[in-house]
Amino acid sequence: MQRFQHYIDGRFEDAAQTFPSIDPATGESWAEMPEAREAEVERAVEAAHQALRQGEWPALTATARGKLLYRLADLVAQNAGRLAELETRDTGKIIRETSAQIAYVADYYRYYAGLADKIEGSYLAIDKPDMDVWLRREPVGVVAAVVPWNSQLFLAAVKIGPALAAGCTLVIKASEDGPAPLLEFARLVQEAGFPAGVVNIITGFGATCGAALTRHPKVAHIAFTGGPQTARNVVRNSAENLASTSLELGGKSPFIVFADADLESAANAQVAGIFAATGQSCVAGSRLIVESSVKGRFLSILKEKSEAVKIGAPLDMTTEVGPLCTARQRDLIEEVVGRSVAAGAMLVTGGKSPDGVGFYYPPTILDCSAVKSPSVERELFGPVLSVLSFEDEAEALRLANDTPFGLASGLFTRDLTRAHRMMKRIHAGVVWVNTYRAVSPIAPFGGYGQSGHGREGGLAAALDFTRTKTVWLRTSDDPIPDPFVMR
Ligand code: NAD
């Protein structure tokens, strides 16, 4: 059985307690993970705090920080295959996706490496004579980064990259489900040469490790990705330390198809939008909103493509849909699909877990256009598509925005003016027009409403890890006049 360790203050170490990690393809435990509780969290935060305040890290120029990030990027690229295999083993996410995604993660580090010495303060044209006033941008402080189990290396990179570019230090809490890739990534942090304590990586359970970390008095900012209910707990925890928060939460994203769209292309994008990563994607286009006149045709194309998907072992390069990460997730999906069918939703395809080992669930399409189905409201985080239909643009928009979430959306039409009208009115942080599931380090990403706040990616994300200091410098040698008048 493979054993993993925490990375605290530049050293690899065991925790006082461990827990098993389960291989989702077999349901068997395959590795032993260290479990951080209060004591481990305390040491990790203290290490990050010390590294922020003294020693090498705060003395480095921004350019030197950038060089370390470039080194990390190269190491991620060189080790992408190995990390991808670990992520696939520990989370069930297919190797085709993890290998491509991790290779691209290197570009996120490169982007923030280049940005490190371009984070600028400003000089103010102040309304007083003999006074120079400027704003410095300083690191916000110790960052607690909490990530969910899907795409952990990616979700950590969009926090680590900008936080280090800004000069912060971090404690990263890997999810208790599938923490292996992040714990292994710590070896690359060490090899890149970051000073001890700048990046600390631990794992443990939410109620113990996550709570202790997010309420710790020395944490200044919490960068959280996960579900909305957990986010509420995290925000409550932040009432203790008054840390700022950025929240990347879930979604129930609309995928709108107008009759004039290229249906073949839209169907491919819909398959990517809901079945890639076995639907375990925050941006899953889980509500298909299709114009009534093409609904039958579109569903038959979609059904054919869904039934052709290759389900199999996640480490097999030809597999397209692997298992879900946990049995808990599969059981939840099964339960909600069952209730939806009982409520009158029509099963177009899928809907039943196969016999045998592993946490598998097939690509599933539910036609919910004539009923109120639980599958339409709840984020399922699995390969389940709920179908709704509309008669005109106004109804499409109403259905699209009929959710408390607002993370992503897809819009398929050849009508450019309509695309512009709709794009402005869709209540979501990302609108993809005639494409879906595209991301880049250059493009900010984040949600509206219950999908959270704050943006990851782009320049704005690095600024979120800074705070401004206003410096006033009097340039006159004359004595200060009347001390009882505010100047
Ligand atoms: P989750 O909310 O259950 O857990 C996320 C993390 O929070 C885990 O590391 C967990 O241990 C930790 N946690 C749990 N309770 C905590 C507490 N009280 N205090 C501090 N930390 C705590 O999420 P999950 O089930 O692992 O992942 C699925 C969710 O993540 C979905 O809702 C999905 O949409 C969302 N997600 C969002 C994005 C995005 O960028 N918007 C990306 C991926 C996943």
Boltz pocket constraint, residues with backbone or C-beta under 6 A from the ligand:
constraints:
  - pocket:
      binder: B
      contacts: [[A, 146], [A, 147], [A, 148], [A, 149], [A, 150], [A, 155], [A, 173], [A, 174], [A, 175], [A, 176], [A, 204], [A, 205], [A, 206], [A, 207], [A, 209], [A, 210], [A, 211], [A, 214], [A, 225], [A, 226], [A, 227], [A, 228], [A, 230], [A, 231], [A, 233], [A, 234], [A, 237], [A, 248], [A, 249], [A, 250], [A, 251], [A, 281], [A, 282], [A, 283], [A, 379], [A, 381], [A, 407], [A, 451]]
      max_distance: 6.0
